[in-house]
């Protein structure tokens, strides 16, 4: 298992950034509607808008928790793949780290 394969295995059912943004736009729109409804009215209209806001928030929270869990799983898998690569190819890893260190040293030394 390598990192490129992990990144390429994006599941279409995963929550995308656009979906999360759209969900939060809905939550904001519902919150604005709640504010407008409570400014001039009370009673049944306010209760309906509040229920819609609560439902939107609950949906957004669930999707965010799912996205967080998926991101955590992918991060752990990438860390495992990196660990396996370093153990399998120690000299290439040392060489790569040394090259990155030299480049960073050169960039810092230019200042």
C-alpha positions as CSV (number, residue, x, y, z in Angstrom):
1,X,0.0,0.0,0.0
2,X,1.5,3.4,-0.9
3,X,0.4,7.0,-0.4
4,X,-0.6,7.5,-4.1
5,X,-3.0,4.6,-3.9
6,X,-4.5,5.9,-0.7
7,X,-5.1,9.3,-2.2
8,X,-6.5,7.8,-5.4
9,X,-9.0,5.7,-3.5
10,X,-11.4,8.5,-2.8
11,X,-14.9,7.1,-2.2
12,X,-17.6,9.0,-4.1
13,X,-19.8,8.7,-1.0
14,X,-17.4,10.7,1.1
15,X,-18.5,14.1,2.1
16,X,-16.9,16.7,-0.1
17,X,-15.9,20.2,0.9
18,X,-18.6,21.6,-1.4
19,X,-21.3,19.6,0.3
20,X,-20.2,20.8,3.7
21,X,-20.1,24.4,2.5
22,X,-23.6,24.0,1.1
23,X,-24.8,22.5,4.3
24,X,-23.4,25.3,6.3
25,X,-25.0,27.9,3.9
26,X,-28.3,26.2,4.6
27,X,-27.7,26.4,8.3
28,X,-26.8,30.1,8.0
29,X,-29.9,30.8,5.9
30,X,-32.1,29.1,8.4
31,X,-30.6,31.0,11.2
32,X,-31.2,34.2,9.4
33,X,-34.8,33.2,8.8
34,X,-35.1,32.4,12.5
35,X,-33.9,35.9,13.4
36,X,-36.3,37.5,10.9
37,X,-39.2,35.4,12.2
38,X,-38.5,36.2,15.9
39,X,-38.1,39.9,15.2
40,X,-41.7,40.5,14.3
41,X,-43.7,37.4,15.2
42,X,-44.1,34.7,17.7
43,X,-45.8,31.4,18.1
44,X,-46.2,28.9,15.3
45,X,-44.0,30.6,12.7
46,X,-41.1,30.8,15.1
47,X,-41.5,27.2,16.2
48,X,-41.4,26.0,12.6
49,X,-38.3,27.9,11.7
50,X,-36.6,26.8,14.9
51,X,-37.4,23.2,14.1
52,X,-35.9,23.6,10.6
53,X,-32.7,25.2,12.1
54,X,-32.3,22.4,14.6
55,X,-32.7,19.8,11.9
56,X,-30.1,21.6,9.7
57,X,-27.7,21.8,12.6
58,X,-28.1,18.2,13.5
59,X,-27.5,17.1,9.9
60,X,-24.4,19.4,9.6
61,X,-23.0,18.0,12.9
62,X,-23.5,14.4,11.7
63,X,-21.8,15.1,8.3
64,X,-18.9,16.9,10.0
65,X,-18.4,14.0,12.4
66,X,-18.4,11.6,9.5
67,X,-16.0,13.7,7.6
68,X,-13.7,13.9,10.6
69,X,-13.8,10.2,11.1
70,X,-13.0,9.6,7.4
71,X,-10.1,12.1,7.5
72,X,-8.7,10.4,10.6
73,X,-8.9,7.0,9.0
74,X,-7.1,8.2,5.9
75,X,-4.5,10.0,7.9
76,X,-3.8,6.8,9.9
77,X,-3.6,4.8,6.7
78,X,-1.2,7.3,5.2
79,X,1.0,7.2,8.3
80,X,1.1,3.4,8.2
81,X,2.0,3.5,4.5
82,X,4.8,6.0,5.2
83,X,6.1,3.9,8.1
84,X,6.1,0.8,5.9
85,X,8.0,2.6,3.1
86,X,10.6,4.0,5.5
87,X,11.1,0.5,7.0
88,X,11.3,-1.1,3.5
89,X,13.5,1.6,1.9
90,X,15.6,3.2,4.7
91,X,18.4,4.6,2.6
92,X,16.1,6.3,0.1
93,X,14.2,7.8,3.1
94,X,17.5,9.1,4.6
95,X,18.6,10.5,1.2
96,X,15.2,12.2,0.7
97,X,15.3,13.7,4.2
98,X,18.9,14.9,3.7
99,X,18.0,16.5,0.4
100,X,15.0,18.3,1.9
101,X,17.3,19.5,4.8
102,X,19.9,20.8,2.3
103,X,17.2,22.7,0.4
104,X,15.8,24.2,3.6
105,X,19.3,25.1,4.7
106,X,20.0,26.9,1.5
107,X,16.8,28.8,1.6
108,X,17.4,29.9,5.2
109,X,21.0,30.8,4.4
110,X,20.0,33.2,1.6
111,X,18.3,35.6,4.0
